[in-house]
Amino acid sequence: MPLERLFQLFNARQRRSLTRGITDGKRKLIEEIKDAKAGKLKNPIKTHLRDLVILPYMVGVTVNVFSGKEFLPVLIRAEMIGHYLGEYVITNKRVSHGAPGVGASRSSLYVPLK
Protein backbone atom coordinates (compact mmCIF):
# COMPACT_ATOMS: atom_id res chain seq x y z
CA MET A 1 0.00 0.00 0.00
CA PRO A 2 1.47 3.38 -0.95
CA LEU A 3 2.20 5.83 1.84
CA GLU A 4 -0.27 8.44 0.50
CA ARG A 5 -3.13 5.92 0.64
CA LEU A 6 -2.08 4.86 4.13
CA PHE A 7 -2.09 8.48 5.29
CA GLN A 8 -5.76 8.78 4.30
CA LEU A 9 -6.57 6.05 6.84
CA PHE A 10 -4.57 7.58 9.69
CA ASN A 11 -5.68 10.29 12.09
CA ALA A 12 -3.97 13.69 12.07
CA ARG A 13 -1.73 12.82 15.04
CA GLN A 14 -0.31 9.73 13.32
CA ARG A 15 0.15 11.56 10.02
CA ARG A 16 2.04 14.35 11.78
CA SER A 17 4.21 11.87 13.66
CA LEU A 18 5.24 10.13 10.44
CA THR A 19 5.73 13.27 8.33
CA ARG A 20 8.03 14.84 10.93
CA GLY A 21 10.45 12.01 10.38
CA ILE A 22 11.69 8.89 12.10
CA THR A 23 14.35 9.16 14.79
CA ASP A 24 17.40 6.89 14.94
CA GLY A 25 15.93 4.78 17.74
CA LYS A 26 12.72 4.19 15.80
CA ARG A 27 14.68 3.43 12.64
CA LYS A 28 16.69 0.80 14.51
CA LEU A 29 13.51 -0.80 15.88
CA ILE A 30 11.96 -0.84 12.41
CA GLU A 31 15.04 -2.65 11.06
CA GLU A 32 14.80 -5.20 13.90
CA ILE A 33 11.14 -5.81 13.08
CA LYS A 34 12.01 -6.34 9.40
CA ASP A 35 14.74 -8.81 10.41
CA ALA A 36 12.34 -10.67 12.71
CA LYS A 37 9.80 -10.89 9.90
CA ALA A 38 12.48 -12.34 7.60
CA GLY A 39 13.50 -14.87 10.28
CA LYS A 40 17.01 -13.51 10.79
CA LEU A 41 16.47 -12.49 14.43
CA LYS A 42 16.53 -15.10 17.20
CA ASN A 43 16.19 -12.92 20.31
CA PRO A 44 12.87 -11.27 21.21
CA ILE A 45 12.52 -7.60 20.30
CA LYS A 46 12.47 -5.38 23.42
CA THR A 47 11.70 -1.70 23.26
CA HIS A 48 10.93 1.37 25.35
CA LEU A 49 9.48 3.16 22.29
CA ARG A 50 5.81 3.32 23.16
CA ASP A 51 5.16 6.16 20.67
CA LEU A 52 5.91 4.15 17.52
CA VAL A 53 3.01 4.10 15.04
CA ILE A 54 2.20 0.55 13.90
CA LEU A 55 2.56 0.20 10.13
CA PRO A 56 1.32 -2.63 7.85
CA TYR A 57 4.67 -4.42 7.47
CA MET A 58 4.88 -4.91 11.26
CA VAL A 59 1.88 -7.28 11.33
CA GLY A 60 2.65 -10.73 12.69
CA VAL A 61 5.65 -9.77 14.84
CA THR A 62 5.74 -9.96 18.64
CA VAL A 63 7.38 -6.97 20.32
CA ASN A 64 8.08 -6.74 24.06
CA VAL A 65 7.08 -3.22 25.15
CA PHE A 66 8.23 -1.72 28.46
CA SER A 67 5.39 -0.92 30.87
CA GLY A 68 7.50 1.00 33.38
CA LYS A 69 8.30 -2.12 35.37
CA GLU A 70 8.58 -5.04 32.93
CA PHE A 71 8.51 -5.91 29.26
CA LEU A 72 5.11 -7.22 28.14
CA PRO A 73 4.68 -9.03 24.80
CA VAL A 74 2.44 -7.49 22.15
CA LEU A 75 1.52 -9.50 19.06
CA ILE A 76 0.90 -6.99 16.29
CA ARG A 77 -2.31 -7.73 14.37
CA ALA A 78 -3.90 -6.06 11.33
CA GLU A 79 -6.49 -4.12 13.34
CA MET A 80 -3.67 -2.38 15.28
CA ILE A 81 -2.41 -0.48 12.22
CA GLY A 82 -2.37 3.27 12.87
CA HIS A 83 -2.27 2.94 16.66
CA TYR A 84 0.73 3.33 18.95
CA LEU A 85 2.62 0.44 20.59
CA GLY A 86 2.05 1.94 24.03
CA GLU A 87 -1.73 1.69 23.70
CA TYR A 88 -1.55 -2.07 24.17
CA VAL A 89 0.55 -2.12 27.36
CA ILE A 90 -0.98 -0.70 30.52
CA THR A 91 1.41 1.27 32.72
CA ASN A 92 -0.47 1.07 36.01
CA LYS A 93 -2.00 -1.74 38.05
CA ARG A 94 -5.15 -1.88 40.12
CA VAL A 95 -4.38 -1.13 43.76
CA SER A 96 -5.67 -3.65 46.27
CA HIS A 97 -5.32 -2.38 49.81
CA GLY A 98 -4.93 -4.76 52.71
CA ALA A 99 -6.20 -4.41 56.25
CA PRO A 100 -4.87 -1.42 58.20
CA GLY A 101 -1.97 -2.17 60.51
CA VAL A 102 -1.11 -1.02 64.00
CA GLY A 103 -0.56 2.74 64.04
CA ALA A 104 -2.56 3.35 60.86
CA SER A 105 -5.01 5.54 62.76
CA ARG A 106 -5.62 6.78 66.31
CA SER A 107 -8.29 4.17 66.97
CA SER A 108 -5.97 1.27 66.07
CA LEU A 109 -3.83 2.04 69.12
CA TYR A 110 -6.50 0.52 71.37
CA VAL A 111 -7.08 -2.66 69.33
CA PRO A 112 -5.79 -5.74 71.17
CA LEU A 113 -3.08 -7.59 69.24
CA LYS A 114 -4.45 -11.07 70.09
N, C-alpha and C positions, 0 to 999 in steps of 0.2 A: 504494500500500500504506500503510495507516495506521501511525503510529509505534508503537503498542502491539504490533501484529503483527510489525513489524520488530524490536522489542526482544526478542521471543521467540526470534529467530534469532541474535541477537548473544550473545557471551560477556559475562561480568560486567564485564570491564575496559572493553569498548566501551560497554556500557550506562551505566556510571558516568561515563565521559568525556562522553557526550552529555547525561546528566541534570544534570551540574554546570554546563552552560551552554557557550555558544560565545563565544570571545573576539573582540575587534574584528578581529584579523588573520585569524582563520579565517572570520569573517563576510564580510570583504572578498574572500577567495579564493573562497568559495562564490558570491558575486555574480558574480565574474569567470567562474567555470565556467558559471553560468547564461547569461551573455552569450555565451560561446563556443558553447554549445549552440544558442542562438538565431541564431547567425551574425553577431552585432553586433561581435565582437572580431576584429581582424586580427592582432595580435601574439600570439606564443606566451605561454602562461601559465607564469611562473617563480615558484617558491616555495621557501622554506626550511622550511615547515611539514611536517615529516615525521610528526607525530603526529596528522594529520587522518584521521578515520575515513571510509572510502569509503562513500557512500550511493547508493541506486539511481539518483537523477537525475544522477549524475556519469558514468554509463556512456557510453562513446563519445567522451570528451574526452581529448586528450593534454595532460598536465601535465609540465613540466620541473621535476624535483625535485633539489635541491642535494645532492651526495654528500660535501661537504666540500672538494672541489676544483673540480668542474664541475657543470653542470646536465645531467642525463640524462633523456631523454623517457620517460614512462610512459603507455602507452595503457590507459585504465581499461576493463576488461571486466566482465561480469556476475559471474564467479566471484570477483572481488576485493572484492565487497561485504562489509563488516564488518571488513576488514583495514585496516591503516594504510598511508599513502602511502610511508613510509620502508621498509617491508618489501620493496619492489620495486627499491630502489636500494642497492647495496652500498657501504659507506663505506671499505672497505680493499681493497688490491690484493695479489695474490700477489707475494711478494718473490723475485726471481731474482738471486742473488749471482753476481758475476763471479769471475775469477781473483784471488787475492791479489796485491797490489802490493808494491813494494819497501818494506821497513820494517814489513810487516804482522805479522811474527813475527821471533824471533831467528834462525831458520834462514834466512830470506830475505836476510839480510845477506851471505851467502856464495854466493848464486846469481849466476853471471855474467850480465851484462846482454845479451850477444850471443847 
